[in-house]
Amino acid sequence: PGNYYNQGEIRKKELEQSCLLLGIPAANVTVVDHRDFPDNPALHWDTQLLATFVLKHIEANNINLVVTFDVGGVSGHANHTSLYHALRYSVLGYKIFIFFLCLGCHVLTLETVNLFRKYISILDIPISCLLPRDALFILTEEEAEQARRAMRCHRSQLLWFRRLYMLFSRYMVINSLRLL
């Protein structure tokens, strides 16, 4: 629930506000509060246990597309990379791969780019267009402003470096993804 700084309840509410602003009702937001998945940027979660949770959620909600981090987790955050490893384990494990095929579920991973590309904002568009990827999303100015408003809902996390991120990060306007 985002309780690394003992702000779990605050961060849950901020997430719901952000999702609502993006058109996602609170009923469609699930926060997993499990002792084996503590919010900690340096702690990797158990791959098999996390894969089990994710697969149950996919099946229970008839989900056909999952978007997650790639192996770099965009920022190297261990919890982010744990999600990638759990989904990779799920997709590449034979029995679970068949499960994904039966569900018709696809997994897209958000590409982690180097530090230079990460902070050149829209100047990364030509590079992103030239490099291989399975999906590329380039937001309009209106969509980018909506993303910034959604980010501002996360007040407890808006430290100085995240404010710079909102101004300069390509991820606020450009997202390249690959099928897992």
Secondary structure, 3 states (H helix, E strand, C coil): CCCCCCCHHHHHHHHHHHHHHCCCCHHHCCCCCCCCCCCCCCCCCCHHHHHHHHHHHHHHCCCCEEEEECCCCCCCCHHHHHHHHHHHHHHHCHHHHHHHHHHCCEEEEECCCCHHHHCCHHHHHHHHHHCCCCEEEECCHHHHHHHHHHHHCCHHHCCHHHHHHHHHCHHHCEEEEEEC
